[in-house]
Amino acid sequence: MAKITYIEHSGTEHVIDVKTGLSVMEGAVKNNIPGIDADCGGACACATCHVYVQEDWLEKTGTRSAMEESMLDFAEGVEANSRLSCQIKVTDALDGLVVTMPESQH
């Protein structure tokens, strides 16, 4: 279990305990977090779960796959710390992770 903080673009924070093995996106969907629509259900086939990972967590969340990079081409406001939350698997090492939703997802 990892405690993950989801921050809406408006600044509203949601601190959720997410089971190990789920994705960051699944944790958001199961807890009705606004700003993560997950239209494709986690198949890395859209960009509606786009988040910004806090800089100090980038290494722990891994690197983007080629498919993730391709899907991020469809997202607005992509930055160096952009990730698709469906592609970040929750582990105990991610306890304390903070992600922020872009303005386009509210």
Secondary structure, DSSP 8 states (H G I E B T S, - for coil): -EEEEEE-TTS-EEEEEE-TTSBHHHHHHHTT-TT---TTSSSSS--TTEEEE-GGGHHHH----HHHHHHHTTSSS--TTEEEGGG-B--GGGTT-EEE--TT--
